[in-house]
Every structure is written in structure tokens, then in C-alpha cells.
Amino acid sequence: SYHAIVKTIWNDFCDRMIEVSKIEKSLYTDKVMMYCIGTYLKLLHPIMPFVTHHLWRILWFEGFVFDKGWPQVLHIQGASDNIELLIQTIWQLRMMKQQIGSKHHEQVAIFIRSYSDYYRFITKYESVVEKLLKTENILYLTDTQKIPEWYTIATVQHVTVGIQETELTNYREEYEKLLLEL
């Protein structure tokens, strides 16, 4: 349906792909972005033919959108579930950042607790995580390590993530000062 397509464009393409492409570019970034735009135009064409036709021509796609047929599913060899888990982890931490009242530009401390294979994977994309979340530091914990105090936590599949609550940290400092005064 139209709403499902628009939701996918908004959540997957605009919120995820465009944001990541601003930070990390590869030789294929522009090609993948144009492939996605072409696919979305094909999906939307039956619902809004004049708009999609106009956009198809402006973006210099070959031929006509109505001649291109329905998009086909791409099967990519070696595609990993870790990419989807990384996307979900970043999304969860962004939601948590909003929940604790942290502004988009403010830096936060986070932790990620998972198994070692995921650590090796996520450290390859640490710069993306740091830029998208504006982190001041990332603490990596194994399954056996204790979760630090004063963190809001959530679970994404088998990964536990946390974001430090700066206001609570201030309460903790105040509490310690009051103990010293007594």
C-alpha cells in the first residue's frame, strides 16, 4: 500500500541511508542511492504517475518509468544480519537519547554489551556510530561484565545498549556532596 511504501522511504531511505551516506562514502554510494530512488519511483508510479514520471525525467533515468516494470528483489551474496542489527542498535540509541532529553547535538556516553563477533563488526563502523549519535565515548562490555550505574538500558536482539543519563549523574554528584557534609 501507499502508506507502507512512504513509511519505508521515510524510515529506511531518508532516516538511515541518507544519514549514513553523509558520513561514510564508498565507490558505490551514489549508485546505490540512485538505484533506491529509481526503485521507489517504480513502486510509487501506479499511485502517483505524473509526479514519478516528472522526477524520473529530472533525475536523468533512461526511458520511461512506466516501461521499466516492477522492481526485482536483489539477492546479495554474503549480506550480513549484522548490518540490520547495527541499524537497529543506532536507532534504539537515538530513541533513548531523545527519551532522556538530550539534544541532537549534545554528546553522550554509551555502552554496547554483546558477543565478541559483533564487537569486531561494530568497531569497523565506530566512526559512523559516533557521528550519528554524537558520542563522547563508547564502552564495549562482554556478556559477563556488569552494566554501569546511571545508564538507561535497552535490548536489541542479543545486544544490550545503554546511554548515560547526564542529569542523574549530577544527582549522584549532589548525593555524594551531601554525604560528605553529614
Secondary structure as GFF3:
##gff-version 3
##sequence-region A 1 182
A	DSSP	alpha_helix	2	8	.	.	.	ID=ss1
A	DSSP	pi_helix	9	18	.	.	.	ID=ss2
A	DSSP	alpha_helix	19	23	.	.	.	ID=ss3
A	DSSP	alpha_helix	29	44	.	.	.	ID=ss4
A	DSSP	alpha_helix	49	58	.	.	.	ID=ss5
A	DSSP	three_ten_helix	65	67	.	.	.	ID=ss6
A	DSSP	alpha_helix	81	99	.	.	.	ID=ss7
A	DSSP	beta_strand	108	113	.	.	.	ID=ss8
A	DSSP	alpha_helix	116	124	.	.	.	ID=ss9
A	DSSP	alpha_helix	126	133	.	.	.	ID=ss10
A	DSSP	beta_strand	135	141	.	.	.	ID=ss11
A	DSSP	beta_strand	151	156	.	.	.	ID=ss12
A	DSSP	beta_strand	159	164	.	.	.	ID=ss13
A	DSSP	alpha_helix	166	181	.	.	.	ID=ss14
###
